[in-house]
Amino acid sequence: MAKLIQAHGNWVCGEDRFWNRTAEIELLTRCLDEGACVYLVAQRRIGKTSLMRETSRRMEGRFVCLHVDLQDASTPLDFIAALSAATHPHKSLWGKTKEVFGNVLGMAGSAIESLQIQEIQLKIREGLLQGNWESKGAQLLEALAANEKPVVVFMDEVPVMVNRILKGPEHEAADITPERIAAADSFMSWLRAQTIRHNGKIRFVVTGSIGFEPILRQAGLSATINNFRAFTLDPWGPETAIGCLRALADTYGIRFQDGAPERVVERLGSCIPHHVQMFFGHIQETCAKRGDRMCSAEDVDRVYEERMLSTRGHAELSTFEERLKMMVGKSILPFVLDLLTEAASVGILTEKAVAVIQQDHGLAGREAADRTREVIEILEHDGYLQHGPGGFTFVSRLLRDWWKRRFGFGYVAALQRGG
């Protein structure tokens, strides 16, 4: 039996921590070998960053891989500064970066090396305030393209940054002004032009914890990403999830009785890797506290109800609520929460229920149709809901049950409301 160490933190890589995804890594590697730029499409907590990190690890020696995290970025200047800092671990690339930004940093090489990486990133950003980010960014990429080995730039949370450019700190779609659209278009068009210019020398892989396509669609900028090859990352299948659970159990001395791993898969509904690992973590902790390493299907049910859906479970799943607010903004969030709570509490979101919820939120006519269509597209794209016979249901049973416990208390189903 393979051994597997529990995942802790935002991403994992390495043979003893990264589970499966062999086919996906081979396909992604093939895309990069062919020179493609890739848009990694997946719902939340599916393991996008881990896939990028593990693919990078396995490509060592053939490519130089840079990892750029734009979680806190809100301008193109932040992107250029983060990309510059990402070259620091690579001696030859870092030397080229210092040449590009020497006048921006305003100090000699020895002085630069005395700075922490965060300080370097901040100084580059401050320097770019006085100049042309497009020009400096193009110079940096020109230097990367001249590297002996081809470069892959893995860019995490690009949609978050573009969303901030378009909507501001409150993430309101109503705040999308012509000026903000022009700013987002400037960055995305610049990035597109750079991917074309350096085709075959620099590959870009973009992804994020919110959907990129819905954001760009809201601003009419979908064409700016049409040269990226879409690469879909799905949840694990049941066999993969069960294999992961058994490998973890073998590592930590947990003994699953017949049917226990299958019950975990059944309760989750959708085998999102983070949720599989989280479930096992609660099982292991429960077994350790009671001094019994045997886990039955009944134990799985108890852990699910008492731990996965507990206050602690809410804390680990709260990113779903937080990212949703980022996508739709404060003003429309109550409407979206009602749609999801209806789907969680009733089990399905029907067309008739949507009409009642629209009315309760003062939405009518064209505005109601446009808002609802936009919201449903986001909820489908980001893995909350799926369309089926009669309406929309949650993709993940865990997320459905968590949502019902989080928001369902006192909720009255739309078709049972008076008036």
C-alpha positions in Angstrom: 0.0 0.0 0.0 1.3 3.5 -0.9 2.0 5.8 1.9 0.6 9.4 2.0 1.3 12.2 4.4 -1.7 14.4 5.3 -2.0 17.7 3.4 -1.5 20.8 5.4 -1.6 24.3 4.0 -2.8 25.6 0.7 -0.9 23.3 -1.7 1.2 20.1 -1.7 3.7 18.5 -3.9 6.1 15.5 -3.7 5.5 11.8 -4.0 4.6 11.4 -0.4 2.0 14.2 -0.3 0.6 14.6 -3.8 -2.0 11.9 -4.7 -2.8 10.6 -8.2 -3.5 13.1 -11.0 -1.0 11.2 -13.2 -3.1 11.6 -16.3 -3.7 15.3 -15.7 0.0 16.0 -15.1 0.9 14.2 -18.3 -1.7 16.2 -20.3 -0.6 19.5 -18.8 3.1 18.8 -19.4 2.3 17.9 -23.0 0.5 21.2 -23.4 3.5 23.0 -22.1 5.9 21.0 -24.2 3.9 22.1 -27.2 4.3 25.7 -26.2 0.7 26.4 -25.2 -0.5 28.9 -22.7 -3.0 27.3 -20.4 -6.1 28.5 -18.5 -6.6 25.9 -15.7 -10.4 25.7 -15.0 -11.7 24.1 -11.8 -13.9 24.7 -8.9 -12.6 25.7 -5.5 -10.3 23.4 -3.3 -9.8 21.0 -6.2 -6.0 21.2 -6.1 -5.2 23.7 -8.9 -2.1 25.1 -7.2 -0.9 21.7 -6.1 -1.2 20.4 -9.7 0.9 23.4 -10.9 3.5 22.9 -8.2 3.8 19.1 -8.8 3.9 19.6 -12.5 6.7 22.1 -12.0 8.6 19.7 -9.8 8.5 17.0 -12.4 9.6 19.3 -15.2 12.7 20.4 -13.3 15.7 20.4 -15.5 13.8 21.0 -18.8 12.1 24.2 -17.9 12.6 27.1 -15.5 9.3 27.4 -13.5 8.3 30.6 -11.8 5.3 30.8 -9.4 3.5 34.1 -9.1 0.8 34.4 -6.4 -1.5 37.4 -7.0 -3.8 36.8 -4.0 -3.1 40.3 -2.7 -2.6 42.0 -6.1 -4.9 44.7 -7.3 -2.9 46.4 -10.2 -0.6 45.4 -13.0 2.2 46.9 -11.0 1.6 44.3 -8.4 1.9 41.6 -11.1 5.2 42.9 -12.5 6.7 43.2 -9.0 5.5 39.7 -8.1 6.9 38.2 -11.3 10.2 40.0 -10.7 10.4 38.6 -7.2 9.7 35.1 -8.5 12.9 35.1 -10.4 15.0 35.5 -7.2 15.6 31.7 -6.6 17.0 31.4 -10.1 20.5 33.0 -10.3 20.6 33.7 -14.0 17.1 35.1 -14.2 17.6 37.1 -11.1 20.6 38.7 -12.6 18.6 39.7 -15.7 15.8 41.1 -13.4 18.3 43.3 -11.6 19.5 44.6 -14.9 16.0 45.5 -16.0 15.0 47.2 -12.7 18.4 48.5 -11.6 17.4 52.2 -12.1 14.0 51.5 -10.5 15.5 50.0 -7.4 18.1 52.8 -7.3 20.8 50.8 -5.6 23.9 48.7 -6.4 23.7 44.9 -6.7 25.2 44.3 -3.2 22.7 46.6 -1.6 19.9 44.8 -3.5 21.0 41.4 -2.2 20.8 42.6 1.4 17.0 43.1 1.0 14.4 40.6 1.9 12.3 39.4 -1.1 9.3 41.2 0.1 11.3 44.4 0.3 12.5 44.0 -3.2 9.0 43.4 -4.4 7.8 46.5 -2.7 10.6 48.7 -4.0 10.0 47.5 -7.6 6.3 48.3 -7.2 7.1 51.8 -5.8 9.5 52.4 -8.7 7.0 51.5 -11.3 4.6 54.2 -10.0 7.0 56.7 -11.6 7.3 54.9 -14.9 5.6 52.7 -17.6 4.6 49.3 -16.3 3.9 48.0 -19.8 7.4 48.9 -20.9 9.2 47.5 -17.9 7.1 44.4 -17.9 7.9 43.8 -21.6 11.6 44.2 -20.9 11.4 41.7 -18.1 9.6 39.1 -20.3 12.1 39.8 -23.1 14.9 38.9 -20.6 13.0 35.7 -19.5 12.5 34.7 -23.2 16.2 35.0 -23.8 17.0 32.4 -21.2 18.7 29.2 -22.3 15.9 27.0 -21.0 12.2 27.9 -21.7 10.3 29.5 -18.9 6.9 28.6 -17.5 5.1 31.2 -15.5 2.5 29.7 -13.2 0.1 32.6 -12.2 -2.2 31.9 -9.3 -5.2 34.1 -8.5 -5.1 36.2 -11.7 -9.0 36.4 -11.7 -8.9 37.9 -8.2 -6.5 40.6 -9.4 -8.6 41.4 -12.5 -11.8 41.4 -10.4 -10.3 44.0 -8.1 -9.3 46.1 -11.1 -12.8 46.0 -12.5 -14.9 46.3 -9.3 -12.7 48.0 -6.7 -12.4 46.9 -3.1 -16.1 46.3 -2.6 -16.3 43.9 -5.6 -19.5 45.6 -6.8 -20.5 44.9 -10.5 -22.2 48.3 -10.4 -18.7 49.8 -9.9 -17.5 48.5 -13.3 -16.9 51.9 -15.1 -15.5 52.5 -18.5 -12.3 53.6 -16.9 -12.0 50.3 -14.9 -12.8 48.3 -18.0 -10.1 50.1 -19.9 -7.6 49.4 -17.1 -8.5 45.6 -17.1 -8.4 45.6 -20.9 -5.0 47.2 -20.9 -3.6 44.5 -18.6 -5.3 41.5 -20.3 -4.5 42.8 -23.8 -0.9 43.4 -22.8 -0.6 39.9 -21.4 -2.2 38.4 -24.5 0.3 40.3 -26.7 3.2 39.0 -24.6 2.1 35.4 -24.9 2.0 35.8 -28.6 5.3 37.6 -28.8 7.1 35.0 -26.8 5.4 31.9 -28.1 7.6 28.9 -27.7 9.9 30.6 -25.1 7.6 31.5 -22.3 4.5 29.5 -21.3 1.9 31.1 -19.0 -0.5 29.0 -16.9 -3.3 31.1 -15.2 -5.8 30.0 -12.6 -7.6 31.2 -9.5 -10.1 30.5 -6.8 -12.9 32.4 -8.6 -14.0 31.9 -12.2 -12.1 33.9 -14.8 -14.5 33.6 -17.6 -17.5 35.0 -15.7 -15.4 38.0 -14.6 -14.2 38.8 -18.1 -17.7 38.3 -19.5 -19.1 40.9 -17.2 -16.8 43.5 -18.7 -17.0 42.3 -22.3 -13.3 41.1 -22.3 -13.7 37.4 -23.0 -11.6 37.7 -26.1 -8.5 38.6 -24.1 -8.1 35.0 -23.0 -9.0 33.2 -26.2 -5.4 32.3 -27.0 -5.2 30.3 -23.7 -6.0 26.6 -23.9 -8.7 25.7 -21.4 -7.6 22.8 -19.2 -10.3 21.4 -17.0 -9.5 19.8 -13.6 -12.3 17.6 -12.3 -12.9 16.2 -8.8 -11.4 12.8 -8.0 -13.5 9.8 -9.0 -14.6 7.5 -6.1 -11.8 5.0 -6.7 -9.1 7.7 -6.5 -10.7 9.1 -3.3 -10.9 5.7 -1.7 -7.3 5.0 -2.6 -6.3 8.2 -1.0 -8.2 7.4 2.2 -6.6 3.9 2.4 -3.1 5.3 1.8 -3.6 7.9 4.6 -5.1 5.2 6.9 -2.0 2.9 6.2 0.3 5.8 7.1 -1.4 6.8 10.3 -2.5 3.4 11.5 -6.3 3.8 11.0 -8.2 0.6 10.2 -11.2 1.1 8.1 -14.0 -1.5 8.4 -15.8 -2.7 5.3 -17.8 0.1 3.7 -16.2 2.9 5.7 -14.2 4.6 2.9 -17.2 4.2 0.6 -19.3 5.9 3.2 -16.9 8.9 3.2 -17.3 9.2 -0.6 -21.1 8.9 -0.3 -21.3 11.6 2.3 -19.1 14.0 0.4 -21.0 13.5 -2.9 -18.2 15.2 -4.9 -14.7 14.0 -4.1 -12.9 17.4 -3.9 -9.4 16.5 -2.8 -9.3 19.1 0.1 -12.6 17.7 1.5 -11.4 14.1 1.3 -8.2 15.1 3.2 -10.2 17.2 5.7 -12.6 14.3 6.3 -9.8 11.9 7.0 -8.2 14.5 9.4 -11.3 14.5 11.5 -11.5 10.7 11.5 -7.9 10.4 12.6 -8.4 12.9 15.4 -11.6 11.3 16.6 -9.9 7.8 16.7 -6.9 9.2 18.5 -9.0 10.9 21.2 -11.0 7.7 22.0 -8.0 5.5 21.8 -9.4 3.2 19.1 -8.0 3.2 15.6 -10.9 1.2 14.1 -13.3 3.2 11.9 -16.7 1.9 10.9 -19.3 3.3 8.5 -21.3 4.5 11.5 -18.2 6.3 12.8 -17.9 8.0 9.4 -21.5 9.2 9.8 -20.9 10.5 13.3 -17.7 12.3 12.3 -19.5 13.9 9.3 -22.4 15.3 11.5 -20.3 16.2 14.5 -17.1 17.4 12.9 -17.4 18.1 9.2 -20.5 20.2 9.8 -19.4 21.7 13.1 -18.1 25.2 13.8 -14.6 23.9 12.8 -15.9 22.6 9.5 -17.5 26.0 8.9 -14.2 27.7 9.4 -12.5 25.5 6.8 -15.4 25.8 4.3 -15.9 29.6 4.8 -13.8 30.3 1.7 -16.8 29.3 -0.4 -18.8 32.1 1.2 -16.0 34.6 1.0 -15.1 34.0 -2.6 -18.8 34.2 -3.5 -19.0 37.7 -2.0 -15.9 38.6 -4.1 -17.6 37.5 -7.3 -21.0 39.1 -6.9 -20.5 42.0 -4.5 -22.3 43.1 -1.4 -25.4 44.4 -3.0 -26.4 41.3 -4.8 -25.1 38.8 -2.2 -28.3 38.5 -0.2 -30.1 37.4 -3.4 -27.5 34.9 -4.2 -27.5 33.5 -0.6 -31.2 33.0 -0.9 -30.9 31.1 -4.1 -28.3 28.8 -2.6 -30.2 28.4 0.7 -33.3 27.4 -1.3 -31.3 24.8 -3.1 -29.8 23.5 0.1 -32.9 23.5 2.2 -35.4 22.2 -0.4 -32.9 20.1 -2.3 -33.5 21.8 -5.6 -33.8 25.3 -6.9 -36.7 25.5 -9.3 -37.8 28.1 -11.8 -40.9 28.9 -9.7 -38.8 29.3 -6.6 -36.4 31.7 -8.4 -39.3 33.9 -9.4 -40.5 34.2 -5.8 -36.9 35.0 -4.6 -36.6 37.6 -7.4 -39.8 39.3 -6.2 -38.7 39.2 -2.6 -35.5 41.1 -3.5 -37.3 43.7 -5.6 -36.0 42.3 -8.9 -38.4 42.4 -11.9 -38.4 42.4 -15.7 -35.2 42.6 -17.6 -33.1 43.4 -14.5 -34.3 40.2 -12.8 -33.5 38.1 -15.9 -30.1 39.6 -16.4 -29.1 39.4 -12.7 -30.3 35.8 -12.4 -28.6 34.6 -15.5 -25.3 36.2 -14.5 -25.5 34.7 -11.0 -26.4 31.2 -12.2 -23.5 31.2 -14.6 -21.2 32.1 -11.8 -22.6 29.4 -9.5 -22.4 26.7 -12.2 -18.9 27.8 -13.3 -17.5 27.8 -9.8 -18.9 24.5 -8.8 -21.8 25.4 -6.5 -24.7 24.2 -8.6 -25.4 21.9 -11.4 -28.4 21.9 -13.7 -30.6 18.8 -13.9 -34.2 17.7 -14.2 -36.5 20.2 -12.6 -33.9 22.8 -11.7 -30.5 23.3 -10.0 -28.9 21.2 -7.2 -25.7 21.4 -5.3 -22.7 19.5 -6.8 -21.2 18.7 -3.4 -23.4 17.1 -0.7 -20.9 18.4 1.9 -21.3 21.9 0.6 -25.1 21.5 0.5 -25.3 20.2 4.1 -22.9 22.8 5.3 -24.8 25.6 3.6 -28.1 24.3 5.0 -26.7 24.3 8.6 -25.0 27.7 8.0 -28.0 29.6 6.5 -31.0 27.3 6.7 -32.1 27.9 10.3 -35.5 29.7 10.1 -35.4 29.7 6.3 -38.9 29.4 4.7 -38.9 27.7 1.3 -39.9 30.1 -1.5 -43.1 28.2 -2.5 -44.3 28.2 1.1 -44.1 31.9 1.7 -47.4 33.8 2.1 -48.4 36.7 0.0 
